[in-house]
Amino acid sequence: MIAAVVLAAGLSRRMGRPKMTLPWGGRTVIGQVVQVLDQAGVDEIVVVTGGAHEQVESALTGLPARISFNPRFTDDEMVFSLKTGLSELGTHIEAALVALGDQPQVQPQVVKSILETFKQTTAPLIIPSYHLRRGHPWLMARLLWSSVLDLEPGKTMRDVINQHADQIYYLNVETPSVLRDLDTPEDYRRERP
């Protein structure tokens, strides 16, 4: 089984307001991400909250996701959120799909392709690539989780990925959506449907 860990604990400093709860079509930004992951066939979804967590958790009401609160969200390090999410997953989960809560442009077909690639290749690290640039969401098999959970202070997810560079399966995709997220009001205006 594959679970998604959705990183949604940021402080939205550059956006100036909680970006996870901004409108996106008939949903919120975080609601759209969860719906896409669910539609694509992810078995479980864990959303890691932090900044504006009460509003974000309220936006998730009725959606097929569990919530996990990252108590270190003010440290603004993505790795703490990923550690929080991974620690929520049961032993039946074979791999975690690491998704960004501020990437509502994520396409179901990209997620499905990543899941299928894992089933076909059992590659321990699958990263979508658009024109040779790494994107999100990416998948990490359970056998690599200790690289995250035991990460030394000051190290980042980039360090983990670089440590396992020889185990990466790059999945070429035809959409730049894997590279984009919503950091600023300009990003939101440009991307909003």
Buried (B, 14 or more C-beta within 10 A) or exposed (E): EBBBBBBBBBBBEEBEEBBBBBEBEEBBBBBBBBBBBBEBEBBBBBBBBBBBBEBBBEBBEEBEBBBBBBEBBEBBBBBBBBBBBBEBBEEEBBBBBBBBBBBBBBBBEBBBBBBEBBEEEEBBBBBBBBEEEBBBBBBBBBEBBEBBEEBEEEBEBEEBBEEEEEBBBBBEBEBEBBBBBBBEBEBBEEBBE
